């Protein structure tokens, strides 16, 4: 996971959720129907967490 727009966005599914653009690699297959993304702030840092996902390789 990284912050920012990918160099080649054609390789990603793009979702806009509450004003935040999220790019998921098209090759990733999710085993769950609901994915929760959470931005957590602590002092001066921001972390993105992905919950409820089992990624099938």
N, C-alpha and C positions, 0 to 999 in steps of 0.2 A: 504494500500500500504506500502510496506517495501523494504528496500534495501538488496540485497544479494540473494543467491540461497536458495530456500525452502528446508526443510529437506526431504520432499517426493515429488520430481519433477514429479512423475507419475500422480499427481492430477492436473497438470497444462499443458496448451498449451504453447509451447515455441517458441518464435519468435526472430530472430536476425535482428536488424535494425541498419544499420550504425555502426556495431561493438558493439552494446549494446544488451545484452540478456534480453528479457522481458518475464516474466512468468505471464500468465493469468489463474486464477482458472477455471477449466473446467465447473464448475457449473454456472458461470456467463454467462448470455445471453444478448448480445448487441442488441439494437434496431436500431442502426445506422450502416451503412456499412463502414464509414471511421472514424478511431480513430486517434487522434493526440496526441503524447507524446512529451513533451517539457521539457528540462532541463534548468532551469534558474539559473544563478549564480549572487550572490550579495555579494560582498566582499569575505568572506571566506566560504560562505554557498552555497549549491546546493539544489534546490528543483525540484521535478518531478511533472509536471502538466499533467493531462489527460483532453483533451478537445473534445467536440463533441460526448459525450457518454451519452446515457440514459440507465441505467442499469435496466433490468427487474428483479424483485424479485419474 
